[in-house]
Amino acid sequence: MSRRRIVVRSVAWMVVFSCAVLFGQAKPPAVGAAGRQEFPVTFRQNLAAGKTPVGTKVEARLELATLVKGTVIPEGAIFSGEVIESAAKTATEPCRLAVRMDSVRWKKGSAAIKAYVTEWYYPTRMAAGEASLDADEVSPIRRTRRDSMANNPNFPGDFPDPPLGISDKRAVIKDVESTHQSDGVVALSSKRVNIRLDRSTTYVLAADEGMAGK
């Protein structure tokens, strides 16, 4: 076998391997279902179960550039949607809050999308000396950054780390869980507290299929 053929075959295998990494590992871990695309965002207004009416229009800012189906949605992109369920808890029923995002726009583009707020968020970093993550505990944000930069030549080389003061390891909102309905709606619920989402916290939006169209 000629040296040139060996080089070509090696390059081909590298391309196949890179694609496998990009489409396999670049997606963050599941939030209730495998292969779900995540977006770390901060809302532009406070939201509260039972107080924020159904139909309220909401917007959220993307806090970290995210790669979706070969397209980079830049940091600062704005998601738009509405509250589709809002009920305070009672003596017998838990509170419920569901927020659906229908579109995202940025300076050079826009897309239709169907994403829901989940029970995950990124806590404020507790101290400057916070322990670093082990290799097996790399956060969804940092893994997306690492794999996308390594395997997509169009990905920006200055893709940033998580916002200053925000942990790169996500957590579940205390006393809150999510339910996944047959129609795809994700709703938050709690038997102990009335859910409140504040605009100073980075929450996780999740979409099953990423962008629906540009």
C-alpha positions as CSV (number, residue, x, y, z in Angstrom):
1,M,0.0,0.0,0.0
2,S,1.4,3.4,-1.0
3,R,2.4,6.0,1.6
4,R,-0.2,8.4,0.1
5,R,-3.0,5.8,0.4
6,I,-2.1,5.2,4.1
7,V,-2.2,8.9,4.8
8,V,-5.5,9.3,3.1
9,R,-7.0,6.4,5.0
10,S,-5.7,7.7,8.3
11,V,-7.2,11.1,7.7
12,A,-10.5,9.4,6.8
13,W,-10.6,7.5,10.0
14,M,-9.8,10.7,11.9
15,V,-12.7,12.4,10.3
16,V,-15.1,9.6,11.2
17,F,-13.8,9.5,14.7
18,S,-14.1,13.3,15.1
19,C,-17.7,13.1,13.9
20,A,-18.5,10.4,16.3
21,V,-17.1,12.5,19.1
22,L,-18.9,15.6,18.0
23,F,-22.3,14.0,17.7
24,G,-21.9,11.6,20.6
25,Q,-20.0,13.4,23.4
26,A,-20.7,17.0,22.5
27,K,-24.3,16.7,23.6
28,P,-24.7,17.2,27.4
29,P,-26.0,14.4,29.6
30,A,-29.7,13.8,29.5
31,V,-32.3,15.9,31.5
32,G,-34.9,13.2,31.7
33,A,-34.2,11.8,28.2
34,A,-31.2,10.8,26.2
35,G,-29.9,13.2,23.5
36,R,-31.5,16.3,24.9
37,Q,-29.9,19.6,23.9
38,E,-29.3,22.1,26.8
39,F,-29.0,25.9,26.9
40,P,-27.8,27.7,30.1
41,V,-29.9,30.9,30.3
42,T,-30.9,33.7,32.6
43,F,-34.4,35.1,32.5
44,R,-35.1,38.7,32.0
45,Q,-37.9,38.7,34.6
46,N,-38.7,36.8,37.8
47,L,-41.3,34.1,37.4
48,A,-43.4,32.5,40.2
49,A,-45.8,29.6,40.2
50,G,-49.3,30.9,40.8
51,K,-48.3,34.6,40.5
52,T,-47.0,34.8,36.9
53,P,-50.1,34.3,34.7
54,V,-50.3,31.7,32.0
55,G,-49.7,33.4,28.7
56,T,-47.0,35.8,30.1
57,K,-44.4,36.4,27.5
58,V,-40.9,35.7,28.7
59,E,-37.3,36.2,27.4
60,A,-34.0,34.6,28.5
61,R,-30.4,35.4,27.6
62,L,-28.1,32.6,26.6
63,E,-25.1,32.7,28.9
64,L,-22.7,30.5,26.9
65,A,-22.3,30.0,23.2
66,T,-23.8,26.6,22.2
67,L,-23.4,24.4,19.2
68,V,-26.6,23.0,17.7
69,K,-26.6,20.9,14.5
70,G,-23.5,22.6,13.2
71,T,-24.7,26.2,14.0
72,V,-23.2,28.2,16.8
73,I,-25.8,30.1,18.8
74,P,-23.7,32.9,20.3
75,E,-23.6,34.1,23.9
76,G,-26.2,36.8,24.4
77,A,-28.7,35.2,22.0
78,I,-32.3,35.8,23.2
79,F,-34.9,33.1,23.7
80,S,-38.5,34.1,23.5
81,G,-41.5,32.1,24.7
82,E,-44.3,32.1,27.3
83,V,-45.6,30.6,30.5
84,I,-47.9,27.7,29.7
85,E,-48.7,26.5,33.2
86,S,-48.7,28.4,36.5
87,A,-50.4,27.2,39.7
88,A,-49.6,27.7,43.4
89,K,-49.5,24.7,45.7
90,T,-52.5,23.9,47.8
91,A,-53.1,21.7,50.8
92,T,-53.6,18.7,48.4
93,E,-51.9,19.7,45.2
94,P,-48.3,20.6,44.3
95,C,-47.5,23.9,42.6
96,R,-46.7,23.7,38.9
97,L,-44.8,26.0,36.5
98,A,-44.0,25.4,32.9
99,V,-42.2,27.7,30.5
100,R,-41.8,27.0,26.8
101,M,-39.4,28.8,24.5
102,D,-40.5,29.0,20.9
103,S,-37.7,30.9,19.2
104,V,-34.1,32.2,19.6
105,R,-32.6,35.2,17.8
106,W,-29.1,36.7,17.7
107,K,-27.3,39.4,15.7
108,K,-26.8,37.4,12.5
109,G,-29.6,34.9,12.7
110,S,-32.7,33.3,14.3
111,A,-34.3,29.9,14.7
112,A,-37.5,28.3,15.7
113,I,-37.1,26.1,18.7
114,K,-39.1,24.2,21.3
115,A,-37.3,24.2,24.7
116,Y,-38.6,24.1,28.3
117,V,-37.1,25.2,31.5
118,T,-35.9,22.3,33.6
119,E,-35.2,21.6,37.3
120,W,-31.5,22.1,36.7
121,Y,-29.5,25.3,37.4
122,Y,-25.9,26.4,37.8
123,P,-25.2,27.6,41.4
124,T,-23.1,30.6,42.3
125,R,-19.5,29.5,42.8
126,M,-19.0,29.1,46.6
127,A,-15.4,30.2,46.8
128,A,-12.5,31.1,44.6
129,G,-10.8,27.8,45.7
130,E,-13.7,25.6,44.6
131,A,-12.3,22.1,43.8
132,S,-11.7,21.4,40.2
133,L,-13.8,18.7,38.5
134,D,-12.4,15.2,37.8
135,A,-12.2,14.1,34.2
136,D,-15.4,12.0,34.5
137,E,-17.3,15.0,36.0
138,V,-16.7,17.6,33.3
139,S,-19.8,19.7,33.2
140,P,-22.1,19.9,30.2
141,I,-21.0,23.5,29.5
142,R,-17.3,22.7,29.6
143,R,-17.6,19.4,27.7
144,T,-19.6,21.1,24.9
145,R,-16.9,23.8,24.7
146,R,-14.0,21.2,24.7
147,D,-15.5,18.8,22.1
148,S,-16.9,21.5,19.8
149,M,-13.6,23.4,19.6
150,A,-11.6,20.2,19.0
151,N,-13.9,18.8,16.3
152,N,-15.5,21.7,14.4
153,P,-13.2,24.1,12.5
154,N,-16.0,26.7,12.4
155,F,-16.3,26.9,16.1
156,P,-14.9,30.1,17.6
157,G,-11.5,29.7,19.2
158,D,-12.3,32.1,22.0
159,F,-15.4,30.2,23.2
160,P,-15.6,31.3,26.9
161,D,-15.7,29.4,30.2
162,P,-18.9,29.7,32.3
163,P,-19.7,33.2,33.4
164,L,-17.6,34.5,36.3
165,G,-19.0,33.5,39.7
166,I,-21.1,30.7,38.2
167,S,-20.2,27.1,39.0
168,D,-19.4,24.8,36.0
169,K,-21.2,22.0,37.7
170,R,-25.0,22.0,37.6
171,A,-27.4,21.1,40.4
172,V,-31.1,20.4,40.9
173,I,-33.3,23.1,42.4
174,K,-34.2,22.1,45.9
175,D,-37.6,20.5,46.4
176,V,-38.4,20.7,42.7
177,E,-38.9,18.0,40.2
178,S,-39.9,17.9,36.5
179,T,-42.6,15.9,34.8
180,H,-42.5,15.0,31.1
181,Q,-45.9,14.9,29.6
182,S,-46.9,12.8,26.5
183,D,-47.1,15.9,24.3
184,G,-43.5,16.8,25.2
185,V,-44.2,19.5,27.7
186,V,-41.9,19.7,30.6
187,A,-43.4,21.1,33.8
188,L,-41.8,21.9,37.2
189,S,-43.6,20.9,40.3
190,S,-43.1,21.0,44.1
191,K,-45.1,19.7,47.0
192,R,-43.2,21.8,49.5
193,V,-42.6,25.3,48.0
194,N,-44.1,27.6,45.4
195,I,-41.5,27.6,42.6
196,R,-39.8,30.9,41.9
197,L,-37.3,31.5,39.1
198,D,-35.2,34.6,39.5
199,R,-33.4,36.5,36.9
200,S,-30.0,36.4,38.7
201,T,-29.7,32.6,38.4
202,T,-28.6,30.6,35.4
203,Y,-31.2,27.9,34.6
204,V,-31.1,25.1,32.0
205,L,-33.5,25.0,29.0
206,A,-33.8,21.6,27.3
207,A,-34.9,20.8,23.8
208,D,-35.4,17.3,22.4
209,E,-34.5,18.1,18.8
210,G,-32.5,21.4,19.0
211,M,-33.4,24.0,16.4
212,A,-36.4,23.4,14.3
213,G,-35.4,25.7,11.5
214,K,-33.6,28.9,10.6
